[in-house]
Amino acid sequence: MRGMPFKEAAKRIALGYFGALRSFGWLLALLGGTLLASAIIVFPLWYVSTHHREAYTTGVLAVCAAGVLFLIVRKVRTLLLRPAKQRKAAIRRFFVRTIVVIAYFISFYIVLGFYLVGFYIAAVPLSLIYIIVLGHTLYVRRARQTRA
């Protein structure tokens, strides 16, 4: 404290600690607000899910369906804004990707079913084939498409 008078140094120290305490207070307020908002959202959902199961299931399915519908409408809208030639290619690519994803899910459930039934002789080789084909699609074909 050679270059600064004691009073000025004490003032800076006090202001520093005040700023730190103010930041800590804001942090506590933010955590409290998050806790309150979470309680306002979680407890009614918990109550409805435990006391009115059918209504909760219907509501959750409706929200999921609305989300999927929103994504579809957004995709269709962006496709319609493209020129005709690009639109056809984009629609074709969308349907091919959708079919591929559905095929992967069906294959996964078939392999999982073999494991659950106990048919390991078919499940193990099919798992290896599934992992290799999925890896090729995700990492080899996608890398080739981004380079082209």
C-alpha positions in Angstrom: 0.0 0.0 0.0 2.9 2.3 -0.5 1.6 4.1 -3.5 -2.0 4.4 -2.3 -3.3 6.1 0.9 -4.9 3.8 3.5 -8.3 5.4 3.0 -8.3 4.8 -0.8 -7.1 1.2 -0.4 -9.8 0.5 2.3 -12.5 2.0 0.0 -11.4 -0.2 -3.0 -11.4 -3.3 -0.8 -14.9 -2.5 0.5 -16.2 -1.9 -3.0 -14.6 -5.2 -4.2 -16.2 -7.2 -1.4 -19.5 -5.4 -2.0 -19.4 -6.3 -5.7 -18.6 -9.9 -4.8 -21.5 -10.0 -2.3 -23.8 -8.4 -4.9 -22.9 -11.1 -7.5 -23.4 -13.8 -4.9 -26.9 -12.3 -4.1 -27.8 -12.3 -7.8 -26.7 -15.9 -7.9 -28.9 -16.8 -5.0 -31.8 -14.9 -6.5 -31.3 -16.7 -9.8 -31.2 -20.1 -8.1 -34.3 -19.2 -6.0 -36.2 -18.2 -9.1 -35.2 -21.4 -10.9 -36.3 -23.4 -7.9 -39.6 -21.6 -7.8 -40.2 -21.9 -11.5 -39.3 -25.6 -11.4 -41.7 -26.2 -8.4 -44.5 -24.3 -10.3 -44.0 -26.6 -13.3 -43.1 -29.9 -11.7 -45.6 -30.3 -8.9 -48.7 -29.9 -11.0 -47.3 -32.3 -13.6 -46.5 -34.8 -10.9 -50.0 -34.5 -9.4 -51.7 -34.9 -12.7 -49.4 -37.8 -13.7 -50.2 -39.7 -10.5 -53.9 -38.9 -10.1 -55.1 -38.6 -13.7 -52.9 -40.9 -15.7 -55.1 -41.0 -18.8 -55.3 -37.3 -19.0 -51.6 -36.9 -18.5 -50.8 -39.5 -21.1 -53.2 -37.9 -23.6 -51.7 -34.4 -22.9 -48.1 -35.6 -23.3 -48.9 -37.4 -26.5 -50.7 -34.3 -27.8 -47.7 -32.1 -27.0 -45.4 -34.6 -28.7 -47.7 -34.8 -31.8 -47.8 -31.0 -31.9 -44.0 -30.8 -31.8 -43.7 -33.3 -34.6 -46.4 -31.5 -36.6 -44.5 -28.2 -36.1 -41.3 -29.8 -37.4 -43.1 -31.2 -40.4 -44.9 -27.9 -41.3 -41.6 -26.0 -40.9 -39.8 -28.5 -43.2 -42.6 -28.3 -45.8 -42.6 -24.5 -45.7 -38.9 -24.4 -46.4 -39.2 -26.9 -49.2 -42.0 -24.9 -50.9 -39.9 -21.8 -50.9 -37.2 -23.5 -53.0 -37.0 -23.5 -56.8 -38.8 -26.5 -58.4 -35.6 -28.4 -59.3 -34.2 -28.1 -55.8 -37.5 -28.9 -54.3 -37.8 -32.2 -56.0 -34.3 -33.2 -55.0 -34.9 -32.1 -51.4 -38.2 -34.0 -51.2 -36.6 -37.1 -52.5 -33.7 -36.8 -50.1 -36.1 -36.2 -47.2 -38.1 -39.4 -48.0 -35.0 -41.5 -48.5 -33.6 -40.3 -45.1 -36.9 -40.9 -43.4 -37.1 -44.5 -44.9 -33.5 -45.2 -43.8 -34.2 -44.0 -40.2 -37.3 -46.1 -40.0 -35.4 -49.1 -41.4 -32.7 -48.6 -38.7 -35.3 -48.4 -35.9 -37.0 -51.6 -37.2 -33.7 -53.4 -37.5 -32.8 -52.3 -34.0 -36.0 -53.6 -32.5 -35.6 -56.9 -34.4 -32.1 -57.4 -33.0 -33.3 -56.4 -29.5 -36.2 -58.9 -29.9 -33.7 -61.7 -30.6 -31.8 -60.8 -27.5 -35.0 -60.7 -25.4 -36.2 -64.0 -26.7 -32.8 -65.6 -26.0 -31.9 -66.3 -29.7 -28.3 -65.2 -29.3 -27.0 -67.1 -32.3 -28.8 -64.7 -34.5 -28.6 -61.7 -32.2 -24.8 -61.4 -31.9 -24.0 -61.5 -35.6 -26.9 -59.2 -36.5 -25.7 -56.8 -33.8 -22.3 -56.6 -35.4 -23.7 -56.1 -38.9 -26.1 -53.5 -37.5 -23.2 -51.6 -35.8 -21.0 -51.7 -38.9 -23.8 -50.6 -41.3 -25.0 -47.8 -39.0 -21.4 -46.6 -38.6 -20.9 -46.6 -42.3 -24.1 -44.6 -42.8 -23.3 -42.1 -40.1 -19.6 -41.6 -40.6 -18.4 -42.8 -44.0 -21.3 -41.8 -46.3 -21.9 -38.5 -44.4 -18.2 -37.6 -44.7 -18.3 -38.4 -48.4 -21.4 -36.2 -48.9 -19.8 -33.3 -47.1 -16.7 -33.5 -49.2 -18.6 -33.7 -52.5 
